[in-house]
């Protein structure tokens, strides 16, 4: 599954990539900064382009909160502290960072959104782990050979916090079976995030796209478009910030053969 990605482009580069270079779009992104490591469980606000406002780039939080989510009265966390409605919603959204493409039309958390609330999620790369055994994992950074921005296919929701009245805008990234390269790298799950061919991005956020056509789009992008390298374990460090350029820098592990050459 996809819980970690990078968006190293700045707001002008993102606006240019999607031909949304008007002042309003750039203004909407004033709170965005380059993100070298976006950890899904941090629920960071990230740029998305939605079906209902395809001419804007907006900031949505990763981890979909369904519009129907209702917090429980008196809910407490692991330490026994009372949880706010938003804290409960965020806890729920830890489970909705991804939506499985093959079942997205059936699952209660997602089926209300796949029909007309689809979005593009800009990214520069993906972080995944190769399992050598049960205890040893090698982190990898995967990206387009061109190093260009690409788009995950996502879905989005607007949830109203009953305690504050705030509208919380969230998204999930779809996944599909892994292509050949991703199968070699992400060998424990054999899944990958759903990445759209550039020519299909506009179709994905077409408000009137039929269900059958949506299903046809959800397929793995071929591994001929991608390359990858191993990175250091900074990405999982408890003592240093992983949101730095060093997190994606190539790092060689003694005795570990590149998976790019594997067959």
LINLINCOR-V370044 format. One record per residue. N is the residue number from 1. RES is the residue in one letter. PHI is phi as a letter, one per 30 degrees, with the letter a starting at -180 (999 if undefined). OMEGA is omega as a letter, one per 30 degrees, with the letter a starting at -180 (NA if undefined). Layout:
n=N res=RES phi=PHI omega=OMEGA
n=N res=RES phi=PHI omega=OMEGA
This chain:
n=1 res=X phi=999 omega=a
n=2 res=X phi=c omega=l
n=3 res=X phi=b omega=a
n=4 res=X phi=b omega=l
n=5 res=X phi=b omega=a
n=6 res=X phi=b omega=l
n=7 res=X phi=b omega=a
n=8 res=X phi=c omega=l
n=9 res=X phi=d omega=l
n=10 res=X phi=d omega=a
n=11 res=X phi=d omega=l
n=12 res=X phi=d omega=l
n=13 res=X phi=d omega=l
n=14 res=X phi=d omega=l
n=15 res=X phi=d omega=l
n=16 res=X phi=d omega=a
n=17 res=X phi=e omega=a
n=18 res=X phi=c omega=l
n=19 res=X phi=h omega=l
n=20 res=X phi=b omega=a
n=21 res=X phi=c omega=a
n=22 res=X phi=d omega=a
n=23 res=X phi=d omega=a
n=24 res=X phi=d omega=l
n=25 res=X phi=d omega=a
n=26 res=X phi=d omega=l
n=27 res=X phi=d omega=a
n=28 res=X phi=d omega=a
n=29 res=X phi=c omega=a
n=30 res=X phi=d omega=a
n=31 res=X phi=d omega=a
n=32 res=X phi=c omega=l
n=33 res=X phi=b omega=l
n=34 res=X phi=e omega=a
n=35 res=X phi=b omega=a
n=36 res=X phi=d omega=l
n=37 res=X phi=b omega=l
n=38 res=X phi=c omega=l
n=39 res=X phi=d omega=a
n=40 res=X phi=e omega=a
n=41 res=X phi=d omega=l
n=42 res=X phi=d omega=l
n=43 res=X phi=h omega=a
n=44 res=X phi=d omega=l
n=45 res=X phi=d omega=a
n=46 res=X phi=b omega=l
n=47 res=X phi=d omega=l
n=48 res=X phi=b omega=l
n=49 res=X phi=b omega=a
n=50 res=X phi=c omega=l
n=51 res=X phi=d omega=a
n=52 res=X phi=d omega=l
n=53 res=X phi=b omega=a
n=54 res=X phi=d omega=a
n=55 res=X phi=c omega=l
n=56 res=X phi=b omega=l
n=57 res=X phi=c omega=a
n=58 res=X phi=b omega=l
n=59 res=X phi=c omega=l
n=60 res=X phi=b omega=l
n=61 res=X phi=d omega=l
n=62 res=X phi=d omega=a
n=63 res=X phi=j omega=a
n=64 res=X phi=d omega=l
n=65 res=X phi=c omega=a
n=66 res=X phi=e omega=a
n=67 res=X phi=d omega=a
n=68 res=X phi=c omega=a
n=69 res=X phi=d omega=l
n=70 res=X phi=b omega=l
n=71 res=X phi=d omega=l
n=72 res=X phi=c omega=l
n=73 res=X phi=d omega=l
n=74 res=X phi=i omega=l
n=75 res=X phi=d omega=l
n=76 res=X phi=b omega=l
n=77 res=X phi=d omega=a
n=78 res=X phi=d omega=l
n=79 res=X phi=c omega=l
n=80 res=X phi=i omega=l
n=81 res=X phi=d omega=l
n=82 res=X phi=d omega=a
n=83 res=X phi=c omega=l
n=84 res=X phi=d omega=l
n=85 res=X phi=e omega=a
n=86 res=X phi=d omega=l
n=87 res=X phi=d omega=l
n=88 res=X phi=d omega=l
n=89 res=X phi=d omega=l
n=90 res=X phi=d omega=l
n=91 res=X phi=d omega=l
n=92 res=X phi=d omega=a
n=93 res=X phi=d omega=l
n=94 res=X phi=d omega=a
n=95 res=X phi=c omega=a
n=96 res=X phi=b omega=l
n=97 res=X phi=d omega=a
n=98 res=X phi=b omega=l
n=99 res=X phi=b omega=a
n=100 res=X phi=d omega=a
n=101 res=X phi=e omega=a
n=102 res=X phi=d omega=a
n=103 res=X phi=b omega=a
n=104 res=X phi=d omega=l
n=105 res=X phi=d omega=a
n=106 res=X phi=c omega=a
n=107 res=X phi=d omega=a
n=108 res=X phi=e omega=a
n=109 res=X phi=d omega=a
n=110 res=X phi=b omega=a
n=111 res=X phi=d omega=l
n=112 res=X phi=d omega=a
n=113 res=X phi=c omega=a
n=114 res=X phi=d omega=a
n=115 res=X phi=d omega=a
n=116 res=X phi=b omega=a
n=117 res=X phi=c omega=l
n=118 res=X phi=c omega=a
n=119 res=X phi=b omega=l
n=120 res=X phi=c omega=l
n=121 res=X phi=c omega=a
n=122 res=X phi=d omega=l
n=123 res=X phi=a omega=l
n=124 res=X phi=c omega=a
n=125 res=X phi=a omega=a
n=126 res=X phi=b omega=l
n=127 res=X phi=c omega=l
n=128 res=X phi=b omega=a
n=129 res=X phi=c omega=l
n=130 res=X phi=c omega=a
n=131 res=X phi=d omega=l
n=132 res=X phi=d omega=l
n=133 res=X phi=a omega=a
n=134 res=X phi=d omega=a
n=135 res=X phi=c omega=a
n=136 res=X phi=c omega=l
n=137 res=X phi=b omega=l
n=138 res=X phi=c omega=l
n=139 res=X phi=d omega=l
n=140 res=X phi=b omega=l
n=141 res=X phi=c omega=a
n=142 res=X phi=c omega=a
n=143 res=X phi=a omega=l
n=144 res=X phi=d omega=l
n=145 res=X phi=e omega=l
n=146 res=X phi=d omega=a
n=147 res=X phi=i omega=l
n=148 res=X phi=d omega=l
n=149 res=X phi=d omega=l
n=150 res=X phi=b omega=a
n=151 res=X phi=b omega=l
n=152 res=X phi=d omega=l
n=153 res=X phi=d omega=a
n=154 res=X phi=b omega=l
n=155 res=X phi=b omega=a
n=156 res=X phi=b omega=a
n=157 res=X phi=b omega=l
n=158 res=X phi=c omega=a
n=159 res=X phi=c omega=l
n=160 res=X phi=c omega=l
n=161 res=X phi=d omega=a
n=162 res=X phi=d omega=a
n=163 res=X phi=d omega=a
n=164 res=X phi=c omega=a
n=165 res=X phi=i omega=a
n=166 res=X phi=d omega=l
n=167 res=X phi=d omega=a
n=168 res=X phi=c omega=a
n=169 res=X phi=c omega=a
n=170 res=X phi=b omega=l
n=171 res=X phi=b omega=l
n=172 res=X phi=b omega=l
n=173 res=X phi=c omega=l
n=174 res=X phi=d omega=l
n=175 res=X phi=b omega=l
n=176 res=X phi=b omega=l
n=177 res=X phi=e omega=a
n=178 res=X phi=d omega=l
n=179 res=X phi=d omega=a
n=180 res=X phi=d omega=a
n=181 res=X phi=d omega=a
n=182 res=X phi=d omega=l
n=183 res=X phi=d omega=l
n=184 res=X phi=d omega=a
n=185 res=X phi=d omega=a
n=186 res=X phi=c omega=a
n=187 res=X phi=d omega=l
n=188 res=X phi=c omega=a
n=189 res=X phi=c omega=a
n=190 res=X phi=h omega=l
n=191 res=X phi=b omega=l
n=192 res=X phi=a omega=l
n=193 res=X phi=d omega=l
n=194 res=X phi=d omega=a
n=195 res=X phi=c omega=a
n=196 res=X phi=d omega=l
n=197 res=X phi=d omega=a
n=198 res=X phi=e omega=a
n=199 res=X phi=d omega=a
n=200 res=X phi=c omega=a
n=201 res=X phi=d omega=l
n=202 res=X phi=d omega=l
n=203 res=X phi=d omega=a
n=204 res=X phi=e omega=a
n=205 res=X phi=c omega=l
n=206 res=X phi=d omega=a
n=207 res=X phi=e omega=a
n=208 res=X phi=c omega=a
n=209 res=X phi=d omega=a
n=210 res=X phi=d omega=a
n=211 res=X phi=e omega=a
n=212 res=X phi=d omega=a
n=213 res=X phi=d omega=l
n=214 res=X phi=d omega=a
n=215 res=X phi=d omega=a
n=216 res=X phi=d omega=a
n=217 res=X phi=d omega=a
n=218 res=X phi=d omega=a
n=219 res=X phi=a omega=a
n=220 res=X phi=d omega=l
n=221 res=X phi=d omega=a
n=222 res=X phi=d omega=a
n=223 res=X phi=d omega=l
n=224 res=X phi=d omega=l
n=225 res=X phi=d omega=a
n=226 res=X phi=c omega=l
n=227 res=X phi=b omega=a
n=228 res=X phi=a omega=l
n=229 res=X phi=a omega=l
n=230 res=X phi=d omega=l
n=231 res=X phi=b omega=l
n=232 res=X phi=d omega=a
n=233 res=X phi=d omega=l
n=234 res=X phi=e omega=a
n=235 res=X phi=d omega=l
n=236 res=X phi=c omega=a
n=237 res=X phi=d omega=l
n=238 res=X phi=c omega=a
n=239 res=X phi=c omega=l
n=240 res=X phi=b omega=l
n=241 res=X phi=d omega=l
n=242 res=X phi=c omega=a
n=243 res=X phi=d omega=a
n=244 res=X phi=b omega=a
n=245 res=X phi=e omega=a
n=246 res=X phi=d omega=a
n=247 res=X phi=d omega=a
n=248 res=X phi=c omega=a
n=249 res=X phi=d omega=l
n=250 res=X phi=e omega=l
n=251 res=X phi=b omega=a
n=252 res=X phi=c omega=l
n=253 res=X phi=c omega=a
n=254 res=X phi=e omega=l
n=255 res=X phi=i omega=a
n=256 res=X phi=c omega=a
n=257 res=X phi=d omega=l
n=258 res=X phi=e omega=l
n=259 res=X phi=d omega=l
n=260 res=X phi=d omega=a
n=261 res=X phi=c omega=a
n=262 res=X phi=d omega=l
n=263 res=X phi=b omega=NA
